[in-house]
Amino acid sequence: MRKLTYAIAGLLLALGMARVSFAAGALPSVTVAVAPSPDMALLIVAVRHEFLKNQGLDAKLELFDSSPAALQGVVAGRADITANTEPPQLAARARGGKIVQVMTGYLSGRQNGLVVNGKLIAKPADFAGKAIGVQRGSGGNYHMVWFLERNNVAQDKIEAKYMAAPDQIAALARGDIAGFFSWEPFLSKAAADVPGAKVYSRSMEDGLQFAGNVVMREDLAKNNKAVAVKIVKGLIAAADWMSANVAAAAKIANEVLKAPSEDLVATQIQNLQWPGTFKKSVVEQEIRIAQWGAGIKLFPTNDPKKLVEDFVYPALIKEAAPGRTDL
């Protein structure tokens, strides 16, 4: 019996070693969470144009209905990386999400904006008494607060209606809201599809620029550094290529975005900067956003500055491309 037990154990060990050997011969897999939004173009191009494959990675896309949903996919372990603006990422981290920021995917003052019913709102004073849609905890939420303060409209003078970004267009069409703060493609789609709707302003016109930072599962970033650095290298290469090849990038991105035309996607790509960097200026703005979020109890933290400092993880870009960061 003992000999039989040893024989079975030896067989299982051999099979196990065979599995390990097989796994070791495969490319490391990376799941990239994206949404049908032009700010995801970098991640889409990095996978579809094989920049991650060129780094020796087996990368695939996982499609979610919005960028906040893609972020939750990473938090839940369904994906390894994604990118979006600071507020939802800070909220996820503050609530215990095991994620870190590893680089800036895009900078934009034109991706986020405000759409209104032009028959109801023509100037800042017209916002008083109106219902305005916004996704709570999003970059659009921060833009709304920024816009109201900048235009001396008290927040209690509007009725904020919190809803997911994909639901805002229908709410505007029904007349449930008089406008909404959101991002592309919802801004352009509302202006095109809802009678009387128009883009009132973009965040840059209101003096605000957002950074779309790439977040990664913390255990991947810190415990599998070789793979994590390859991901950052692939994203940087994709960012540089996109900046020089907008039309080609738009064609690739639209395989996922499914926009009415590649020209529209090209315009949206050009509305963003794709720096492939990680800078102190981005972190400084994120601290200000964290202070705002903590102040309105958007997420739990007694120390917004420490929340950001623990969240930012520049070690990967320092190794991948040290000239791209001053952190």
Sequence and secondary structure as in RCSB ss.txt:
>XXXX:A:sequence
MRKLTYAIAGLLLALGMARVSFAAGALPSVTVAVAPSPDMALLIVAVRHEFLKNQGLDAKLELFDSSPAALQGVV
AGRADITANTEPPQLAARARGGKIVQVMTGYLSGRQNGLVVNGKLIAKPADFAGKAIGVQRGSGGNYHMVWFLER
NNVAQDKIEAKYMAAPDQIAALARGDIAGFFSWEPFLSKAAADVPGAKVYSRSMEDGLQFAGNVVMREDLAKNNK
AVAVKIVKGLIAAADWMSANVAAAAKIANEVLKAPSEDLVATQIQNLQWPGTFKKSVVEQEIRIAQWGAGIKLFP
TNDPKKLVEDFVYPALIKEAAPGRTDL
>XXXX:A:secstr
 HHHHHHHHHHHHHHHHHHHHHHHHS  EEEEEE SSGGGHHHHHHHHTTTTGGGT EEEEEE SSHHHHHHHHH
TTS SEEEE HHHHHHHHHTT  EEEEEEEEEESSSEEEEEETTT SSGGGGTT EEEE TTSHHHHHHHHHHHH
TT  GGGSEEEE  GGGHHHHHHHTS SEEEEETTHHHHHHHHSTTEEEEEEGGGGT  EEEEEEEEHHHHHH H
HHHHHHHHHHHHHHHHHHH HHHHHHHHHHHH  S HHHHHHHHHTEE   BB HHHHHHHHHHHHHHHHTTSS 
 S HHHHHHHHB THHHHHH GGGB  
